[in-house]
């Protein structure tokens, strides 16, 4: 590996970039290569003075952390995907890249978190929910791929002196990150202990579940995905990074994510479901539906008529949606098994050439898939509003990023939780189709809730959270 740039190199490049500006308030983005560090462990350092925090922890050795807001957009309404794409295009288009030699995985990114429903302003005020879309160009980015890492700083510089200050801040932060990494990576152990469960989730879920099964058995809906929310009171505020660090070892096939818009509110999870990945115009989608446990005969999932019907409905719906967008989807004839911790799912990868389709136009076309809402989509969404006694917020909604090369990745925000102070809310759902059995669906939801709940120190309270009555 060649030696990294010196502070003088960064300062000179930054000054040249500012002088080449084409706007009165140019947005500079400068990066520096540093010794390989773990962004999950270093997030508290780069976010020490920042309110907004983000983590995207995917395949082994590939992790991305971000903090602070350089530019941001919060909106609601039916045009949220279109307006978020326009914000992304305009914001990334006016960046001045100071470090063109930086690798693609360290590119500047717009981070996006959507809500499941298109919320109105009144709904937001009533329930304290986030906007229908939050889009952020972060101030700090720390990316890791294998043994290499890149630290990036993006900010407005109205004068050449401000540009030089940015170069100095980047250099000082890179030194701090490297020094702490050489001493010892942060040990993440403070996860949290349960104080109590205000209510067993089964009490409020069972009536809605029975009604949902009745709807699909009578042909009113082909599928309905009903969710339940479990509230947990903690002895101390949760450290989600500790939980995500554990999930990195236990849920290796999932993507761990964190979205923290205020110090007191953190949305996080470990999603096994890729809504879409866009790389150099190549589109990849995961169709995930049908669940069993590893204790069961995994191969029986491939022979289950109920699970195969549920899975094929999801696959066919996604494929038809892509066709309606003018794309040509490709898929294997039979599903595969995808193992995520103690759960096993039916999985079908779907591929297509995206052509001139923008990432968020595709996200808007696909969301919500039948894997998290139901089918037909419009009717299922109406029934969800009727049967679920809580607002979904960001649960089962798209979360991800777009970079300045047009690459993108979005996950479906499942296996997730929302922490507010000493309250933790976990949400999970089950897909109901003709032939669904209430007891089995209750057990499946319990197992999905346990993906996060089992990371907590529940002590004597464990039986009340896992009991299925």
Secondary structure, 3 states (H helix, E strand, C coil): CCCCCCHHHHHHHHHHHHHCCCCCCEEEEEEEEEECCCHHHHHHHHCCCCCCEEEEECCCCEEEEEEEEEEEEEECCCCHHHHHHHHHHHHHHCEEECCCCCCHHHCCEEEEEECCCCCCHHHHHHHCCCCCEEEEEEEEEEEEECCEEEEEEEEEECCHHHHHHHHHHHHHHHHHHHHHHHHCCCCCCCCCEEEECCCCHHHHHHHHHHHHHHHHHCCCCCEEEEEEEEEEEECCCCCHHHHHHHHHHHCCCCEEEEEEEECCEEEEEEECCEEEEEECCEEEEEEEEEEEECCCCHHHHCCCHHHHHHHHHHHHHHHHHHHHCCCCCEECCCCEEEEECCEEEEEEEEEEECCCCCHHHHHHHHCCCCCCCEECHHHHHHHHHHHCCCCCCCCCCEEEEEECCCCEEEEECCCEEEEECCEEEEEEEEEECCCCCHHHHHHHHHHHHHHHHCCCECHHHHHHHHCCC
